[in-house]
Amino acid sequence: MLKHWIWLAELPGLTNQARLSLLRHFGDPENLYYADEEEILLTEGIGREEAKRLRQKDLSGADRILADCQRLNITLLTIQDGAYPGRLKNIYDPPMLLYVRGRMPVIDETVAVAVVGTRSATPYGIACGEKLGYGLAAGGAVVVSGLAKGIDAAAARGALRAGGITVGVVGNGLDVHYPKESAYLYEDVAAAGVLLSEYPPGTAPEGRHFPVRNRILSGLSLATLVVEAPERSGALITAATALEQGRDVFAVPGPIDAPCSVGCNHLIRDGAGLVSDAWDILREYQGRFPDKLRPEQARKAPQTLGYQARQREGVKAVPPSLSLGGGEHALTDDQIALLRAMDDQEPMIVDDLIAATEIPARRVLSALTVLEIENLVTQHSGKRYTRAVTLTE
C-alpha cells in the first residue's frame, strides 16, 4: 500500500541507501512494516540502530500526506512502478518514491537535457538560458529544470515558449513555490509537462535538499548543460554528479574575466562540450533518436526572446520593431488594437486592456494568447502584459 511507502520514505534517521537495501531484502515496504526486528537485522547494511528506528509503526503521518496528495492532485510513483524512468532507477542512489504533478513523459524514449546554472545570473546568462531552452524543446528534446531563479527558470520559460515538454525537479513540496515569484512557472510546467519531488506536500525548501535533488536532474537526463556558473556553484555539483552517472556534460562559454562564467570555462577546458546553439547538444543523439529530433528547429529562436529575458532581469534593452503595415506577422484588428493599447515598460492587467480597447473579454484573451505565442507580448506575474516590440506604422 502507498501509505507504507510513505512510512518508509519519511522515517527519520535512515539513509536512502538503507531504505533501498530494505526494499531489496523485503520486496516492498508492507512486508518490512510487519517484519520482526531479527529478520530486519538480516538485511545487508542494517544494524541495531536502524532496526530500532523501524519500530516506529505510526501511519497517521502517511495518511495525512496521502490526503494532501489527493487534495492537490499529486500522484505517487514508486521505484517499482512501470512508469518510473529506467535512467533514474539505474543511478547509484535513486529516490524510492517520487511525488508527481502533471503527466510523466516516457523519459527513457526521449533526449532529456538538464539545463542548470547560477541563481545570480547575468543578462547574458538569462538570454542564453532562455534561447537554449527554446532551441532544445523546438528541436525535440525534453528540458529538465530545477526551476530555481536565474538560469533554471530561464531555460524552463524558453522550453515552454517553444511548446515543448518540461520536467521540473524541485527541492520542496510540490505545493510550495520556491521562489515565490515562480508560482506561475510551476503551474505552466505542470500543465505542459510534469513537476517532480521526493519530498511530500508542505516540505519547505531547505538548503540541504538541493544538492540531493541534483542527482535526480542529471539522472533523468542524457546530458547536463551548464549555462552560467561561478567557481563555486550548485550547477557544478550537478555537472559532477552527471559525470559520475556516466552522462554527458556541456557548457556555454563566457568572457574569461566574467565571474559567472568561470565554472563553465573550466568545464570546457576539462572536456565538456562547447555549446553555442541547441544543435551542438542534440546532434550527439541524432543517431539514437532519428525520428524525434528536428535540426532545423533547434537552431531557431525568436529574436524577441533575448529582449524579454533581459527585461525580466531589469536590464533596459531596445525592443525589436514591428511594422503594423505588414511583414512576417499577419495581425488581426484585435491584436493591433491591443498592441497599441499596451506599454513596453509598465505591465497592464487584462481588465485595463479590455477597457482601453473596448473589445469583449473573450476576444481579448484569445488575441493575447496568439500575441504571446508569436513573442509580441510578454506575460508577467498576475496575468499582466507588456508589449515586447516597438510599433512602426
KAVEN-V239579 format. One record per residue. N is the residue number from 1. RES is the residue in one small letter. NEAR is the number of other C-alpha atoms within 8 Angstrom. Layout:
n/res/near
N/RES/NEAR
N/RES/NEAR
This chain:
n/res/near
1/m/5
2/l/6
3/k/10
4/h/12
5/w/13
6/i/11
7/w/11
8/l/9
9/a/9
10/e/6
11/l/10
12/p/5
13/g/6
14/l/9
15/t/6
16/n/9
17/q/7
18/a/10
19/r/12
20/l/9
21/s/11
22/l/12
23/l/11
24/r/8
25/h/7
26/f/9
27/g/8
28/d/9
29/p/11
30/e/9
31/n/9
32/l/11
33/y/9
34/y/6
35/a/8
36/d/6
37/e/9
38/e/6
39/e/8
40/i/12
41/l/11
42/l/7
43/t/10
44/e/6
45/g/6
46/i/12
47/g/7
48/r/7
49/e/7
50/e/10
51/a/12
52/k/9
53/r/11
54/l/9
55/r/7
56/q/7
57/k/6
58/d/5
59/l/9
60/s/6
61/g/8
62/a/11
63/d/9
64/r/8
65/i/11
66/l/9
67/a/8
68/d/9
69/c/11
70/q/9
71/r/7
72/l/7
73/n/7
74/i/11
75/t/9
76/l/9
77/l/11
78/t/10
79/i/9
80/q/5
81/d/7
82/g/5
83/a/7
84/y/11
85/p/11
86/g/7
87/r/11
88/l/11
89/k/10
90/n/7
91/i/9
92/y/5
93/d/6
94/p/9
95/p/10
96/m/10
97/l/12
98/l/12
99/y/14
100/v/13
101/r/12
102/g/11
103/r/7
104/m/9
105/p/6
106/v/8
107/i/11
108/d/7
109/e/5
110/t/10
111/v/13
112/a/13
113/v/14
114/a/13
115/v/16
116/v/15
117/g/15
118/t/15
119/r/9
120/s/6
121/a/13
122/t/7
123/p/10
124/y/7
125/g/11
126/i/15
127/a/14
128/c/10
129/g/15
130/e/18
131/k/13
132/l/12
133/g/17
134/y/17
135/g/19
136/l/17
137/a/17
138/a/15
139/g/16
140/g/12
141/a/16
142/v/14
143/v/18
144/v/16
145/s/17
146/g/12
147/l/13
148/a/11
149/k/11
150/g/12
151/i/19
152/d/17
153/a/14
154/a/15
155/a/17
156/a/16
157/r/12
158/g/16
159/a/19
160/l/15
161/r/9
162/a/10
163/g/9
164/g/14
165/i/13
166/t/15
167/v/13
168/g/13
169/v/14
170/v/13
171/g/12
172/n/16
173/g/14
174/l/15
175/d/7
176/v/11
177/h/10
178/y/10
179/p/8
180/k/6
181/e/8
182/s/12
183/a/10
184/y/8
185/l/10
186/y/12
187/e/8
188/d/9
189/v/16
190/a/12
191/a/8
192/a/12
193/g/13
194/v/16
195/l/15
196/l/13
197/s/15
198/e/9
199/y/11
200/p/11
201/p/12
202/g/9
203/t/9
204/a/7
205/p/10
206/e/8
207/g/6
208/r/6
209/h/10
210/f/10
211/p/11
212/v/8
213/r/12
214/n/12
215/r/11
216/i/12
217/l/14
218/s/17
219/g/12
220/l/12
221/s/14
222/l/11
223/a/13
224/t/17
225/l/13
226/v/16
227/v/15
228/e/17
229/a/16
230/p/12
231/e/8
232/r/7
233/s/11
234/g/9
235/a/11
236/l/11
237/i/10
238/t/15
239/a/13
240/a/8
241/t/11
242/a/16
243/l/10
244/e/7
245/q/10
246/g/6
247/r/12
248/d/10
249/v/13
250/f/15
251/a/16
252/v/13
253/p/12
254/g/10
255/p/6
256/i/7
257/d/6
258/a/8
259/p/7
260/c/12
261/s/15
262/v/14
263/g/14
264/c/16
265/n/13
266/h/8
267/l/11
268/i/13
269/r/7
270/d/6
271/g/6
272/a/11
273/g/9
274/l/10
275/v/11
276/s/7
277/d/10
278/a/14
279/w/12
280/d/10
281/i/11
282/l/14
283/r/8
284/e/7
285/y/10
286/q/9
287/g/6
288/r/5
289/f/10
290/p/8
291/d/4
292/k/8
293/l/11
294/r/9
295/p/10
296/e/7
297/q/9
298/a/17
299/r/11
300/k/8
301/a/9
302/p/6
303/q/7
304/t/12
305/l/13
306/g/11
307/y/14
308/q/10
309/a/13
310/r/14
311/q/10
312/r/7
313/e/8
314/g/6
315/v/8
316/k/6
317/a/7
318/v/5
319/p/9
320/p/10
321/s/8
322/l/8
323/s/9
324/l/10
325/g/6
326/g/7
327/g/7
328/e/4
329/h/5
330/a/6
331/l/7
332/t/6
333/d/6
334/d/10
335/q/11
336/i/10
337/a/9
338/l/12
339/l/9
340/r/8
341/a/9
342/m/12
343/d/10
344/d/10
345/q/6
346/e/6
347/p/11
348/m/11
349/i/10
350/v/11
351/d/6
352/d/8
353/l/13
354/i/12
355/a/8
356/a/7
357/t/9
358/e/6
359/i/9
360/p/7
361/a/7
362/r/6
363/r/9
364/v/14
365/l/9
366/s/8
367/a/10
368/l/11
369/t/8
370/v/8
371/l/11
372/e/11
373/i/8
374/e/7
375/n/11
376/l/11
377/v/14
378/t/11
379/q/9
380/h/9
381/s/7
382/g/5
383/k/8
384/r/11
385/y/13
386/t/15
387/r/13
388/a/14
389/v/12
390/t/10
391/l/9
392/t/8
393/e/5
